[in-house]
Amino acid sequence: MEKPRAVRRWGAAAVAAALGAFGVTGPAAAALPGDGAARKGGGGFLADEWPATAGTTMKTVRSIVRADSGSAASLTGQGIGIALVDTGIAPVTGLPAGQVVNGPDLSFESQSGQLRYLDTFGHGTHMAGIMVGNDGAGGTVGLAPKAKVTSVKVGTATGAADVTQMIAAIDWVVQNRNYDPQNPIRVLNLSYGTAGMSAQNVDPLMFAVEQAWQAGIVVVIAAGNDGGTTTTLTNPAMDPFVVAVGASTTKQTTTTGDDELAGFTNASAAAGPG
């Protein structure tokens, strides 16, 4: 039996393409500030680690992907379920409780009554905010504020998880995709990846995401944050049946003509800048 592989949590850019898959946005968006740079060594985020310059806000992201103009401005994601396989979600201001539900907690924190389902790293909550955030006071609105997010927790305070946990999470999503008939799960977001892989036709992780695709779920996976050391996507982002999304730098503008791939983002050998 093959030794279980560790998977690493990657950046947040994947969600823009996930929401675009069901008509919420236009082109895929850029990475958010601090992605790949503001992580603490032991996991989580600190406000004082974020760049000193103004970051890319959700309002800016909505403008970049044209979610606030034309016919897209009336699309809210209502009636669509999104499975967020990540580090859980913390109940914070700006995340409407009615738009978030908990699936199983498959993490090693699941045995703690105080930590079960809760985000002790920060990334899952961050992702949920991009998806369905709706903070009237701060003006932050997610890309699909009326969608329903099902949180499947796999990562702990370190952010990491094992491939076996990922496969179990994907399988649960597939089996329960129609549990809520008013918000069937149509998008699965994975901000995880591993460098370990077998051939596509025998790799268990790629097989799992293909089962989700065959079940009618758009699977969106972060490309990885090792762009400076590799010219390939991580597993399972390299699977041809998923949407692999890297990160770009916006140059702090809302136009896309000056955008470039972020230096840390993974890309296939065929991808170029811009």
C-alpha positions, 0 to 999 in steps of 0.5 A: 500500500502506498504511504499516505501523502501530505497535502498543502493548503494553497492560495485563495484565487480559485474561488473566482473561477469557481463562481464564474463557472455558474455565471456569477463573474467574468474572467478569473480574478487575482490573488488577494493580498497576503496570499503566499506572503502573509502566512505565519510559520505556524499557521494563520494570519496576522494583520500586521503581516499584510503588505503596507500598501493598499491591498486588493479589496473585494470591491476591487475584485468584483470590479476586475471580474465585472461582477458588478456591471452588465448582466452579471450585476444581477447574479448572486449565486442564489440556488447554488451550493458551494462545497468548501473543503478547507480549514472550517469556518469561524462565525464572524461578522460579515458572514451571514449565518444563513448562507453557511452550513457545516458538513462533516469535520474530518480534521484531527480537531474534530474530537474537540468539542471546542474546535469541531467545525471551527476555523483555527487557521483562517483560510477557510473563513477567508474563502467563505468571505470571498464567496458569500461575504456580505458586510453592510457596514464595511461594504464587502460583498462576496462574489456570490452572496446568495449562494449556500456554502457547505464547509467540510473541514479537513485542516487544523491550525497548521493548515495542512491535511492528508490526501486520505482526508481530502479523498474522504471529503470529496466523496462526502460532497459527491454523495451529499450533493443533492441533500439540499434540493434548493441549493444543490452543490454545483461547485467544489473548491479545493485550495489544496494540492500535493506534489505526490502523484501517480499516473492519472488513470491510477492516482486516487486523488485525481480519480476522486475529483473526476468522480465529482466532475462526473456527478455534475460538480465543477471542481476548482483547484488552486494551482499551487504556490511553488511557481519559482521552483516548478513548471507544473501544476500540483495534484489534482490541479493538473487533472484535465477535468478540473479548473486549475486557477493560479494567482495574478498581480493586479498592479493595484489597478482594476484594468486587466491589461497590466496583470501578470501571473504572480511569481509564486503561482504554479503554471503549466509549461505552456502558460505565459505571463499576462 
